[in-house]
């Protein structure tokens, strides 16, 4: 912009010098010389009166012309020098302005570069903050999911424990109910026996007494058989494949296992059953010899339904 402002006065200065040169040339070419006029008007006279002075006047006129020519050339030379000087100044000014523009452009480039770097750093900072926020959110979600899973597992564990507790309570209730029923049944039969003692003769009394005794024995046998089965099933590692096995157990006093025999079933199933029986020894037993006589030989079936029960 500064270069465009300076070129106008420089151009006017050059044009002014050109006009001056033109005026000098015009003055030299078209201004009549008084001596020349006299010289032109006097050739006839010269030939008549002053012919000998003609060469002198020609030399003076030529000298003047040469002087004017020299002055004109010096003026032209001076004008050229001034023109070159102005051109040089103009070029120097132009170069200075170009350098200034380049410097300003370089400064602007550096500023733009700095702004770009600052913007990039700001964007990186924002991106890092965004990633950190996302990571924190993800960790919170994982923590919440883990807590939710833990609570669900605890709830499920508690539910199963409650179910098991209820099942055991129900089993205990049934067990007590069954024991109470048997006790009442035995009490009823005892009372009946006592009543029979009063009304029947000795033979009938003994027969009724033997029936009551047999009932008591079989009740005890049934109770011990259930206990034996329950203990063996707890120690049984059920095979992963389908199958079944029937085993015969020979038991002696105190619940010792005298013999284990596979009656029917797959080999692997029977081996697992035999292992369970051996682990369970000694088996539940009774001090009553008549009860133990009934428990001497026991058949037991092993299949998936046993675990379910």
C-alpha positions, 0 to 999 in steps of 0.5 A: 500500500505504501509502494502505491502511494510513493509511485505517484510522485515519482512518476510525476517527477520523471514526467516533469524531467521529460517535459523539460528535455522536450522543451530544450530540444524544441528550443534548440530546433526551432528558435532562430539564431540572430547571427544565423539570420544575419549570416543567411541574409548576407551571403550576397553582401559577403560576396560583394563586400565582406566575403573574407569574414564568412569563415569566421562567422561559420566557426562561431555558429558551429561552436555555439551549436556544438555548445548547445549540443553539449549542453543538451547532451549534458542535460539529457545525461543529467536527466538520465542520471536523475531518472536512474537515481529515481528508478533506483530509489523506486526499486529500493523503496519497492524492495524495502516494501517487499521485505517489509511485506515478507517480514509482516507475512513471516510474522503473520505466518508465525502468529498463525502457526502459534495460534494453530499450535495453541488450538491443537493443544487446546483440542488435545486437552479437550480430547484428553478431558473427554477420554478421561471423563468417558473412562471414569464413566465406564469405570463407574458403570463397571463398578455399578454393574459389579455391585448390581451383580454382587447384590443379585448373587447375595439375593439369590444366595439368600433365596436359596438359603431360605428355600433350603431352610424352609425345606429342612423345616418342612422335613423336620416338621414331617419327621416330627409329625410322623414320629408323633403319629407312630407314637400315638399309634403305638400308644393306641395299640398299647392301650388296646393291648392293656384292654385286651389283657383284661378281656382276653385269655393268655393266648390271645393276649400274647398274640396281640402283644406279639403283633404290637411288638412286630409293629414296633420292630418294623417301625424302627427298621423303616426309620433306620433304613431311611437313615442308612439311605440318606447317609449313603446318598450324601456320600454318593458322587453321581456319575454324569451319564445316565444309568442305575444300579441295584446293590445288596448290603450285608450289615453286622452289629454296630452298623459295620458293612460285612459285604457289598454286592452289585445285583444289577446295573452298569459297571461305573454306576455300581462302582460309584455306589460301592464307593458311597457305601464304603464311605458311609460305614459304619451305617446307622444301626439299633441295639435291638437284636430283632431290629438288626435281624431285619437290617442284616440284608438291605437292597438299595437302588442308585439312580438320578431320582435318588439325588432329587429325593 
